[in-house]
Amino acid sequence: MFAKIEISGTIEIVTGLHIGGSSAFSAIGAVDSPVIMDTRSKQPMIPGSSLKGKMRALLAKQYNTVWKATADDDAKCLTDLFGSAKDHKESRILFSDMFLSNLEELKNLGLTGATEVKFENSISRTTAVANPRQIERVVRGAQFPMQLIYEFSNDIDVDTLLQDFKILKEGFRLLEYDYLGGSGSRGYGRIRFLDLDAVPVIGEVDDSVMEQCRAILEG
């Protein structure tokens, strides 16, 4: 049996989100730390790699017996799901980049765009000299449709599939109580996941199994 299951939902920004883009060619007086943008729409995006990396790091803290800095020490259930370069394991779960979907709604609320500029100062503890900077953030309320693809093949039984879904759900929950992007200790990057669902898009998966998968995501 071979099937692909699409896990969908929406990431909503709860507090200003900063996932940095390049400022190599910024003009004098421009924002010091811009957010990463989709080059086609010129609107902010969330790279799939940012979501995957943060979820895996949070899950590693929970599932690993001893926390170490390298991903090579991840528990087997995580390397089976997310893959492992060391063990030449492919990931069962594929993450896609996410693009802003509610720009018009934000504009209807009186905003001029999907980002804001936050002015901050870092203070030298030795000289007390302030170093002002401008950090661009995606505004709260911005929404990004999410699509993950789970590969369900012959070497995965139903119990393993359900365990993987429980791990993913736990990753979503951990991330809602942590942050995505940078400067989380200063209030940035709180998010929430909305309308999680799962449907087979290639191949067939028993309806009762899919109901269990949806129940895990909704729990």
C-alpha positions in Angstrom: 0.0 0.0 0.0 1.2 3.5 -0.8 -0.7 6.7 0.1 -0.1 10.3 0.8 -2.1 12.1 3.5 -2.5 15.9 3.4 -2.5 17.5 6.9 -3.9 21.0 6.5 -4.7 23.9 8.7 -4.0 27.6 9.2 -1.2 29.3 11.2 -2.5 32.5 12.8 0.0 35.1 14.1 -0.8 36.0 17.8 2.1 38.3 18.4 4.4 40.0 15.9 6.4 37.4 14.0 10.0 37.9 12.8 11.6 35.4 10.5 14.5 37.3 9.1 15.2 38.0 5.4 18.3 39.5 3.8 19.2 43.2 4.6 22.4 43.1 2.6 21.2 45.8 0.2 19.2 48.0 2.5 19.4 51.7 2.0 20.5 54.1 4.8 17.5 54.6 7.1 15.8 51.4 6.0 14.6 48.7 8.3 17.6 46.9 9.9 16.0 43.5 10.2 13.4 42.8 7.5 11.2 39.7 7.4 11.5 37.1 4.7 9.3 37.8 1.8 7.8 35.8 -1.1 9.6 37.3 -4.1 6.5 36.9 -6.3 3.8 38.5 -4.1 6.2 40.8 -2.1 4.3 39.6 1.0 5.6 37.9 4.1 5.9 34.1 4.1 6.8 31.3 6.6 9.4 28.9 5.3 8.5 25.2 5.8 12.0 24.7 7.1 11.3 27.2 10.0 8.2 25.3 11.0 9.9 21.9 10.7 13.0 22.9 12.5 11.3 24.5 15.5 8.8 21.6 15.9 11.6 19.1 15.8 13.7 21.0 18.3 10.7 21.2 20.7 9.8 17.6 20.3 13.5 16.6 20.9 13.4 18.3 24.3 10.4 16.2 25.2 11.3 12.8 23.7 15.1 12.6 24.0 16.3 11.0 27.2 19.4 13.2 27.2 19.2 16.6 25.5 22.3 17.3 23.4 22.9 20.0 20.8 23.1 17.7 17.7 20.1 16.3 15.9 21.9 13.0 15.6 20.8 12.2 19.2 17.1 12.4 18.5 14.9 9.6 19.7 14.1 7.0 17.1 10.4 8.0 16.8 11.6 11.5 15.8 14.2 10.3 13.3 11.7 7.9 11.7 9.2 10.8 11.3 11.5 13.7 10.5 14.3 11.8 8.8 18.0 11.6 9.7 21.0 12.5 7.6 23.3 10.4 9.8 21.2 7.3 9.3 20.2 8.1 5.7 16.5 8.1 6.7 14.0 10.0 4.5 11.4 12.1 6.3 7.9 10.7 6.3 6.5 14.2 6.6 7.0 16.9 4.0 6.7 20.6 4.9 5.7 23.3 2.4 6.4 27.0 2.5 3.4 29.1 3.7 2.1 32.3 2.2 -0.1 35.1 3.5 -3.8 34.5 2.7 -5.8 37.4 4.4 -4.1 40.6 3.2 -7.4 42.2 2.2 -9.0 41.4 5.6 -6.0 43.1 7.3 -6.5 46.1 5.1 -10.2 46.2 5.9 -9.1 46.5 9.6 -7.3 49.7 8.7 -3.8 48.3 8.3 -1.7 49.4 5.3 0.1 46.1 4.9 0.9 42.8 6.6 4.0 44.0 8.4 4.9 46.6 11.1 8.2 48.1 12.1 9.1 47.9 15.8 11.7 50.2 17.2 14.0 48.7 19.8 17.1 49.7 21.7 19.9 47.4 22.9 21.8 49.0 25.8 25.5 48.3 26.4 25.9 47.1 30.0 29.4 48.5 30.2 28.9 51.9 28.5 25.1 52.4 28.9 25.1 53.5 25.2 21.9 52.7 23.3 21.9 51.1 19.9 18.6 51.7 18.3 17.3 49.4 15.6 14.2 48.8 13.5 12.8 45.3 13.3 10.1 44.3 10.9 7.4 41.9 12.1 4.4 40.2 10.5 1.3 41.7 12.2 -0.9 39.8 14.6 -3.9 38.4 12.9 -2.1 37.5 9.7 -2.9 34.0 8.5 -0.9 31.4 6.6 -2.5 28.2 5.2 -0.4 25.2 6.1 0.0 22.0 4.1 2.0 19.0 5.3 2.2 15.7 3.4 2.6 12.4 5.3 3.8 9.4 3.3 2.1 6.2 4.3 3.8 3.2 2.8 4.0 -0.6 3.2 6.6 -0.5 5.9 4.4 1.6 8.2 1.6 -0.1 10.1 -1.5 1.7 11.5 -0.1 1.9 15.0 2.9 3.7 13.7 0.8 6.0 11.6 -1.3 7.0 14.7 1.9 7.4 16.8 3.3 9.8 14.2 0.1 11.8 14.2 0.2 12.0 18.0 3.8 13.3 17.8 2.8 15.9 15.2 -0.1 17.0 17.3 2.2 17.3 20.3 4.5 19.4 18.2 1.7 21.8 17.3 0.7 22.0 20.9 4.3 22.7 22.1 4.8 25.4 19.5 1.6 27.2 20.6 3.2 27.6 24.0 6.6 28.6 22.6 7.4 30.8 19.6 8.3 30.7 15.9 11.0 32.8 14.5 13.3 35.1 16.5 13.1 37.1 19.8 10.6 34.9 21.5 11.8 35.8 24.9 10.8 39.4 24.1 7.2 38.5 23.1 7.6 37.8 19.4 6.4 34.8 17.5 3.4 33.4 19.4 1.1 31.5 17.0 -1.9 29.2 17.0 -3.0 26.4 14.7 -6.6 26.5 13.4 -8.8 24.0 11.6 -6.4 21.1 11.5 -7.6 18.3 9.2 -6.2 15.3 7.4 -7.4 13.7 4.1 -5.7 11.1 1.8 -4.8 12.8 -1.5 -3.0 9.9 -3.2 -4.0 6.2 -2.7 -6.6 5.0 -0.2 -6.6 4.8 3.6 -9.3 3.1 5.5 -12.0 5.6 6.6 -11.8 4.4 10.2 -8.1 5.0 10.3 -8.6 8.5 8.9 -11.2 9.2 11.5 -8.7 8.3 14.2 -6.1 10.6 12.6 -8.6 13.5 12.6 -9.6 12.8 16.2 -5.9 13.1 17.2 -5.5 16.4 15.4 -8.7 17.8 16.9 -7.9 16.6 20.4 
